[in-house]
Amino acid sequence: MPFDDAQSGDRILRDPRAMRAMAHPVRLQLLEILRQEGSLTATELGERIGESPANTSFHLRTLAKYGFIEEAEGGKGRSRPWRSISGGLAIHEEDLDGEARRAAQVVSAGLRNLVFRRIERWVAESASYTKKWRSAGFEMEFQTRMTADELAEVSEQIMAVLAPYRRPAGEAPKGAKRVTIATWGFPSDPPDRRDQSADRGRGAPHGSGGARDRGRDADRTRAPRRPR
């Protein structure tokens, strides 16, 4: 599970304490804003998320304790700015077990909620964008049958398509906006005994896997839906 700008060689999270500290909804919001906007004070951040400067400062200090953010130059007390530590972050949940795996799942749930909030905000505010941006936005669903190797290949192909667009804000062309592209690829059939037997030795939770079968056996593709 890579974060926005995670790349090979960047920090891989394995410490359950650090992951649980970051997983708090307020801290995830603060980290997201700092990674997007740069240095901000506790007061400025509190205004953005509807929290008091005191409560915001507490969460910022916790993030700093585990090395996610650091103090920037200038200011004192709650007037001092904070910034995200440069470099990407990633959690390889499949390589974890026990407490670390459970902590990773909490972080994953929190990050998904942030993505869902962005999607809902786009749907609610899409009419306020220009026609060009409304036409560019899309929702896409694709269902077919694949092997695990083929699904892994699709993941690599998607990352290869997006790789040229992973760049610092200063290198983005004129008129560029922050864009969220969220993709999931997972088996829709329930796990069978072979799946469960193969994973038990690697510490995967019993019964984990794809969504329950809802009786939709036919392949289908839903074309992109564009808000108007």
LOKE-208415 format. One record per residue (C-alpha): residue number from 1; residue in one letter; x, y, z. Coordinates in pm, 1 decimal, decimal comma. Example, Ala and Ser with C-alpha at 12.3 -4.5 7.8 and 13.67 -1.06 7.14 Angstrom:
// LOKE-208415
<k=1	r=A	c1=1230,0	c2=-450,0	c3=780,0> .
<k=2	r=S	c1=1367,0	c2=-106,0	c3=714,0> .
This chain:
// LOKE-208415
<k=1	r=M	c1=0,0	c2=0,0	c3=0,0> .
<k=2	r=P	c1=201,0	c2=300,9	c3=-120,0> .
<k=3	r=F	c1=125,4	c2=656,1	c3=-13,1> .
<k=4	r=D	c1=84,4	c2=941,7	c3=-262,2> .
<k=5	r=D	c1=449,0	c2=978,8	c3=-363,2> .
<k=6	r=A	c1=596,7	c2=650,4	c3=-244,0> .
<k=7	r=Q	c1=873,8	c2=512,4	c3=-461,0> .
<k=8	r=S	c1=1128,4	c2=234,2	c3=-435,7> .
<k=9	r=G	c1=1388,5	c2=311,5	c3=-172,6> .
<k=10	r=D	c1=1154,0	c2=519,0	c3=42,1> .
<k=11	r=R	c1=1052,8	c2=442,1	c3=399,8> .
<k=12	r=I	c1=873,6	c2=111,2	c3=455,5> .
<k=13	r=L	c1=662,8	c2=109,2	c3=772,4> .
<k=14	r=R	c1=684,3	c2=-201,9	c3=989,3> .
<k=15	r=D	c1=662,9	c2=-69,1	c3=1347,6> .
<k=16	r=P	c1=310,2	c2=-134,4	c3=1486,6> .
<k=17	r=R	c1=339,6	c2=160,8	c3=1726,6> .
<k=18	r=A	c1=421,5	c2=402,1	c3=1446,0> .
<k=19	r=M	c1=141,5	c2=269,4	c3=1225,6> .
<k=20	r=R	c1=-116,6	c2=289,0	c3=1503,9> .
<k=21	r=A	c1=-2,5	c2=640,9	c3=1591,8> .
<k=22	r=M	c1=-46,7	c2=753,3	c3=1232,2> .
<k=23	r=A	c1=-381,0	c2=574,0	c3=1188,4> .
<k=24	r=H	c1=-575,9	c2=823,2	c3=1402,2> .
<k=25	r=P	c1=-823,1	c2=1003,5	c3=1168,2> .
<k=26	r=V	c1=-706,0	c2=1350,6	c3=1272,9> .
<k=27	r=R	c1=-339,5	c2=1261,4	c3=1223,0> .
<k=28	r=L	c1=-405,5	c2=1117,5	c3=880,3> .
<k=29	r=Q	c1=-577,2	c2=1441,8	c3=782,5> .
<k=30	r=L	c1=-288,9	c2=1649,4	c3=916,8> .
<k=31	r=L	c1=-29,6	c2=1437,8	c3=738,9> .
<k=32	r=E	c1=-223,2	c2=1457,1	c3=413,6> .
<k=33	r=I	c1=-249,9	c2=1837,7	c3=429,7> .
<k=34	r=L	c1=118,4	c2=1883,4	c3=513,4> .
<k=35	r=R	c1=223,5	c2=1654,1	c3=228,3> .
<k=36	r=Q	c1=4,4	c2=1850,9	c3=-11,4> .
<k=37	r=E	c1=51,7	c2=2209,3	c3=102,2> .
<k=38	r=G	c1=389,8	c2=2230,5	c3=273,0> .
<k=39	r=S	c1=466,7	c2=2397,0	c3=605,9> .
<k=40	r=L	c1=174,7	c2=2508,8	c3=824,3> .
<k=41	r=T	c1=125,1	c2=2594,4	c3=1191,3> .
<k=42	r=A	c1=-98,6	c2=2410,6	c3=1436,6> .
<k=43	r=T	c1=-341,5	c2=2703,2	c3=1424,7> .
<k=44	r=E	c1=-358,6	c2=2698,4	c3=1044,4> .
<k=45	r=L	c1=-402,8	c2=2321,9	c3=1038,0> .
<k=46	r=G	c1=-666,2	c2=2332,8	c3=1311,4> .
<k=47	r=E	c1=-869,6	c2=2581,2	c3=1110,1> .
<k=48	r=R	c1=-862,3	c2=2349,5	c3=808,8> .
<k=49	r=I	c1=-987,9	c2=2043,2	c3=995,2> .
<k=50	r=G	c1=-1207,0	c2=2206,9	c3=1260,4> .
<k=51	r=E	c1=-986,9	c2=2124,0	c3=1561,5> .
<k=52	r=S	c1=-850,8	c2=2349,6	c3=1836,1> .
<k=53	r=P	c1=-484,0	c2=2456,0	c3=1815,1> .
<k=54	r=A	c1=-414,9	c2=2268,2	c3=2140,7> .
<k=55	r=N	c1=-558,8	c2=1940,1	c3=2012,8> .
<k=56	r=T	c1=-389,9	c2=1987,7	c3=1675,6> .
<k=57	r=S	c1=-54,7	c2=2048,6	c3=1847,4> .
<k=58	r=F	c1=-91,1	c2=1723,3	c3=2041,8> .
<k=59	r=H	c1=-147,2	c2=1523,6	c3=1723,7> .
<k=60	r=L	c1=139,3	c2=1700,1	c3=1546,9> .
<k=61	r=R	c1=378,8	c2=1614,8	c3=1829,6> .
<k=62	r=T	c1=270,7	c2=1250,5	c3=1806,7> .
<k=63	r=L	c1=338,1	c2=1243,4	c3=1432,4> .
<k=64	r=A	c1=678,7	c2=1402,6	c3=1494,7> .
<k=65	r=K	c1=760,9	c2=1145,9	c3=1763,6> .
<k=66	r=Y	c1=738,7	c2=867,5	c3=1506,5> .
<k=67	r=G	c1=922,8	c2=1054,7	c3=1234,0> .
<k=68	r=F	c1=636,7	c2=1145,4	c3=999,4> .
<k=69	r=I	c1=676,0	c2=1523,2	c3=1030,9> .
<k=70	r=E	c1=923,4	c2=1773,4	c3=1173,7> .
<k=71	r=E	c1=937,5	c2=2134,5	c3=1282,3> .
<k=72	r=A	c1=1009,7	c2=2384,3	c3=1007,4> .
<k=73	r=E	c1=1206,3	c2=2704,0	c3=1058,1> .
<k=74	r=G	c1=1046,2	c2=3013,8	c3=1210,2> .
<k=75	r=G	c1=787,0	c2=3072,3	c3=1480,3> .
<k=76	r=K	c1=752,3	c2=2948,9	c3=1837,4> .
<k=77	r=G	c1=497,6	c2=2742,4	c3=2029,3> .
<k=78	r=R	c1=175,2	c2=2697,1	c3=1834,0> .
<k=79	r=S	c1=298,0	c2=2956,0	c3=1583,5> .
<k=80	r=R	c1=585,5	c2=2734,6	c3=1471,8> .
<k=81	r=P	c1=530,3	c2=2567,2	c3=1135,8> .
<k=82	r=W	c1=543,8	c2=2192,8	c3=1078,3> .
<k=83	r=R	c1=631,0	c2=2008,8	c3=759,3> .
<k=84	r=S	c1=611,7	c2=1655,4	c3=629,2> .
<k=85	r=I	c1=940,0	c2=1467,1	c3=611,8> .
<k=86	r=S	c1=1035,6	c2=1428,6	c3=247,6> .
<k=87	r=G	c1=1018,8	c2=1095,0	c3=72,7> .
<k=88	r=G	c1=747,0	c2=840,7	c3=21,3> .
<k=89	r=L	c1=591,3	c2=600,8	c3=269,2> .
<k=90	r=A	c1=462,7	c2=250,5	c3=206,3> .
<k=91	r=I	c1=321,9	c2=-41,6	c3=404,4> .
<k=92	r=H	c1=366,0	c2=-391,6	c3=262,6> .
<k=93	r=E	c1=80,3	c2=-556,3	c3=449,7> .
<k=94	r=E	c1=141,9	c2=-891,2	c3=281,0> .
<k=95	r=D	c1=485,4	c2=-909,4	c3=447,4> .
<k=96	r=L	c1=350,1	c2=-851,5	c3=800,0> .
<k=97	r=D	c1=177,7	c2=-1069,5	c3=1056,7> .
<k=98	r=G	c1=45,0	c2=-1047,9	c3=1410,2> .
<k=99	r=E	c1=25,3	c2=-702,8	c3=1568,1> .
<k=100	r=A	c1=205,9	c2=-537,2	c3=1277,3> .
<k=101	r=R	c1=-46,5	c2=-674,8	c3=1027,6> .
<k=102	r=R	c1=-339,9	c2=-561,3	c3=1241,4> .
<k=103	r=A	c1=-188,3	c2=-214,9	c3=1270,9> .
<k=104	r=A	c1=-138,6	c2=-202,3	c3=893,5> .
<k=105	r=Q	c1=-504,7	c2=-288,3	c3=842,5> .
<k=106	r=V	c1=-607,3	c2=3,0	c3=1065,9> .
<k=107	r=V	c1=-388,8	c2=239,1	c3=861,0> .
<k=108	r=S	c1=-530,8	c2=97,6	c3=536,3> .
<k=109	r=A	c1=-886,4	c2=159,1	c3=657,5> .
<k=110	r=G	c1=-802,7	c2=517,6	c3=752,1> .
<k=111	r=L	c1=-640,0	c2=589,9	c3=416,3> .
<k=112	r=R	c1=-934,3	c2=440,5	c3=228,7> .
<k=113	r=N	c1=-1168,0	c2=667,7	c3=421,6> .
<k=114	r=L	c1=-962,5	c2=968,7	c3=310,0> .
<k=115	r=V	c1=-990,6	c2=855,5	c3=-52,3> .
<k=116	r=F	c1=-1365,6	c2=799,7	c3=-18,5> .
<k=117	r=R	c1=-1402,2	c2=1151,2	c3=124,3> .
<k=118	r=R	c1=-1217,1	c2=1296,9	c3=-173,9> .
<k=119	r=I	c1=-1444,2	c2=1106,2	c3=-412,2> .
<k=120	r=E	c1=-1758,7	c2=1224,7	c3=-234,0> .
<k=121	r=R	c1=-1628,6	c2=1583,0	c3=-233,5> .
<k=122	r=W	c1=-1565,9	c2=1561,2	c3=-609,2> .
<k=123	r=V	c1=-1918,6	c2=1430,3	c3=-670,7> .
<k=124	r=A	c1=-2069,7	c2=1704,4	c3=-455,5> .
<k=125	r=E	c1=-1861,1	c2=1987,8	c3=-604,3> .
<k=126	r=S	c1=-1812,9	c2=1872,7	c3=-964,5> .
<k=127	r=A	c1=-2071,5	c2=2119,5	c3=-1096,9> .
<k=128	r=S	c1=-1848,1	c2=2404,6	c3=-977,5> .
<k=129	r=Y	c1=-1561,2	c2=2298,4	c3=-1205,9> .
<k=130	r=T	c1=-1520,7	c2=2396,5	c3=-1569,2> .
<k=131	r=K	c1=-1671,9	c2=2172,1	c3=-1836,6> .
<k=132	r=K	c1=-1320,6	c2=2059,2	c3=-1931,7> .
<k=133	r=W	c1=-1251,8	c2=1929,3	c3=-1579,4> .
<k=134	r=R	c1=-1602,1	c2=1780,0	c3=-1548,1> .
<k=135	r=S	c1=-1546,5	c2=1588,5	c3=-1873,0> .
<k=136	r=A	c1=-1201,6	c2=1471,5	c3=-1764,2> .
<k=137	r=G	c1=-1321,2	c2=1324,2	c3=-1434,9> .
<k=138	r=F	c1=-1435,0	c2=961,0	c3=-1450,4> .
<k=139	r=E	c1=-1552,2	c2=657,3	c3=-1256,5> .
<k=140	r=M	c1=-1472,9	c2=317,2	c3=-1401,3> .
<k=141	r=E	c1=-1551,5	c2=-40,8	c3=-1308,5> .
<k=142	r=F	c1=-1425,9	c2=-345,0	c3=-1498,1> .
<k=143	r=Q	c1=-1501,5	c2=-708,9	c3=-1420,4> .
<k=144	r=T	c1=-1358,0	c2=-1013,4	c3=-1594,6> .
<k=145	r=R	c1=-1170,9	c2=-1333,6	c3=-1510,5> .
<k=146	r=M	c1=-797,0	c2=-1331,8	c3=-1444,6> .
<k=147	r=T	c1=-530,7	c2=-1538,9	c3=-1276,2> .
<k=148	r=A	c1=-339,8	c2=-1391,3	c3=-982,3> .
<k=149	r=D	c1=-37,8	c2=-1342,5	c3=-1210,4> .
<k=150	r=E	c1=-246,7	c2=-1152,8	c3=-1464,7> .
<k=151	r=L	c1=-391,5	c2=-928,7	c3=-1192,7> .
<k=152	r=A	c1=-40,3	c2=-853,3	c3=-1068,2> .
<k=153	r=E	c1=61,4	c2=-766,3	c3=-1424,0> .
<k=154	r=V	c1=-230,6	c2=-521,9	c3=-1455,3> .
<k=155	r=S	c1=-116,7	c2=-352,2	c3=-1133,2> .
<k=156	r=E	c1=233,3	c2=-308,9	c3=-1275,7> .
<k=157	r=Q	c1=94,7	c2=-172,8	c3=-1602,4> .
<k=158	r=I	c1=-118,8	c2=85,8	c3=-1420,8> .
<k=159	r=M	c1=183,2	c2=201,5	c3=-1218,8> .
<k=160	r=A	c1=385,7	c2=228,1	c3=-1540,4> .
<k=161	r=V	c1=116,1	c2=449,3	c3=-1697,0> .
<k=162	r=L	c1=108,1	c2=679,3	c3=-1393,1> .
<k=163	r=A	c1=486,4	c2=692,3	c3=-1336,0> .
<k=164	r=P	c1=554,4	c2=986,7	c3=-1575,5> .
<k=165	r=Y	c1=303,7	c2=1200,5	c3=-1381,4> .
<k=166	r=R	c1=470,9	c2=1148,7	c3=-1042,8> .
<k=167	r=R	c1=653,6	c2=1478,2	c3=-1011,5> .
<k=168	r=P	c1=708,0	c2=1765,2	c3=-766,5> .
<k=169	r=A	c1=447,6	c2=2043,0	c3=-766,9> .
<k=170	r=G	c1=701,9	c2=2284,5	c3=-914,6> .
<k=171	r=E	c1=737,3	c2=2068,9	c3=-1226,3> .
<k=172	r=A	c1=365,2	c2=2043,2	c3=-1302,4> .
<k=173	r=P	c1=246,0	c2=2229,1	c3=-1615,7> .
<k=174	r=K	c1=42,6	c2=2546,8	c3=-1596,2> .
<k=175	r=G	c1=-321,1	c2=2482,4	c3=-1509,5> .
<k=176	r=A	c1=-248,8	c2=2155,7	c3=-1327,0> .
<k=177	r=K	c1=-455,0	c2=2061,4	c3=-1019,6> .
<k=178	r=R	c1=-401,9	c2=1788,8	c3=-763,0> .
<k=179	r=V	c1=-570,8	c2=1476,8	c3=-899,4> .
<k=180	r=T	c1=-672,6	c2=1156,6	c3=-722,0> .
<k=181	r=I	c1=-671,0	c2=832,9	c3=-922,6> .
<k=182	r=A	c1=-788,9	c2=549,2	c3=-700,8> .
<k=183	r=T	c1=-782,8	c2=193,9	c3=-834,1> .
<k=184	r=W	c1=-853,8	c2=-141,4	c3=-670,6> .
<k=185	r=G	c1=-806,5	c2=-485,4	c3=-815,7> .
<k=186	r=F	c1=-926,9	c2=-786,3	c3=-618,4> .
<k=187	r=P	c1=-1100,3	c2=-1123,3	c3=-661,1> .
<k=188	r=S	c1=-1480,7	c2=-1099,0	c3=-644,2> .
<k=189	r=D	c1=-1524,4	c2=-1471,6	c3=-580,7> .
<k=190	r=P	c1=-1491,0	c2=-1586,5	c3=-218,4> .
<k=191	r=P	c1=-1162,4	c2=-1755,5	c3=-120,2> .
<k=192	r=D	c1=-1157,7	c2=-2131,0	c3=-159,8> .
<k=193	r=R	c1=-980,3	c2=-2387,1	c3=56,3> .
<k=194	r=R	c1=-666,0	c2=-2374,2	c3=-153,9> .
<k=195	r=D	c1=-636,8	c2=-1997,6	c3=-93,2> .
<k=196	r=Q	c1=-677,4	c2=-2040,8	c3=281,2> .
<k=197	r=S	c1=-437,2	c2=-2334,8	c3=303,2> .
<k=198	r=A	c1=-169,9	c2=-2149,0	c3=107,1> .
<k=199	r=D	c1=-184,8	c2=-1845,6	c3=336,1> .
<k=200	r=R	c1=-209,0	c2=-2008,7	c3=677,5> .
<k=201	r=G	c1=162,3	c2=-2071,7	c3=681,0> .
<k=202	r=R	c1=231,3	c2=-1703,9	c3=611,1> .
<k=203	r=G	c1=24,8	c2=-1568,2	c3=898,4> .
<k=204	r=A	c1=-272,0	c2=-1438,4	c3=699,2> .
<k=205	r=P	c1=-596,2	c2=-1417,1	c3=900,0> .
<k=206	r=H	c1=-828,0	c2=-1717,0	c3=848,1> .
<k=207	r=G	c1=-1107,9	c2=-1633,0	c3=608,8> .
<k=208	r=S	c1=-950,6	c2=-1316,3	c3=467,9> .
<k=209	r=G	c1=-979,6	c2=-1252,9	c3=98,7> .
<k=210	r=G	c1=-1212,6	c2=-1112,0	c3=-163,2> .
<k=211	r=A	c1=-1568,4	c2=-990,7	c3=-128,5> .
<k=212	r=R	c1=-1850,2	c2=-1240,6	c3=-91,4> .
<k=213	r=D	c1=-2006,6	c2=-1369,2	c3=-409,3> .
<k=214	r=R	c1=-2333,1	c2=-1189,2	c3=-480,4> .
<k=215	r=G	c1=-2439,3	c2=-1420,5	c3=-762,3> .
<k=216	r=R	c1=-2313,6	c2=-1193,1	c3=-1040,3> .
<k=217	r=D	c1=-2142,7	c2=-1448,4	c3=-1258,9> .
<k=218	r=A	c1=-2139,4	c2=-1262,2	c3=-1589,9> .
<k=219	r=D	c1=-1838,3	c2=-1054,4	c3=-1691,0> .
<k=220	r=R	c1=-1920,5	c2=-690,4	c3=-1729,3> .
<k=221	r=T	c1=-1761,1	c2=-357,4	c3=-1789,7> .
<k=222	r=R	c1=-1910,2	c2=-28,8	c3=-1682,7> .
<k=223	r=A	c1=-1800,6	c2=261,6	c3=-1899,1> .
<k=224	r=P	c1=-1657,0	c2=571,7	c3=-1732,5> .
<k=225	r=R	c1=-1918,8	c2=797,4	c3=-1577,7> .
<k=226	r=R	c1=-1844,9	c2=1167,6	c3=-1607,6> .
<k=227	r=P	c1=-2021,2	c2=1424,6	c3=-1390,6> .
<k=228	r=R	c1=-2195,3	c2=1694,1	c3=-1591,3> .
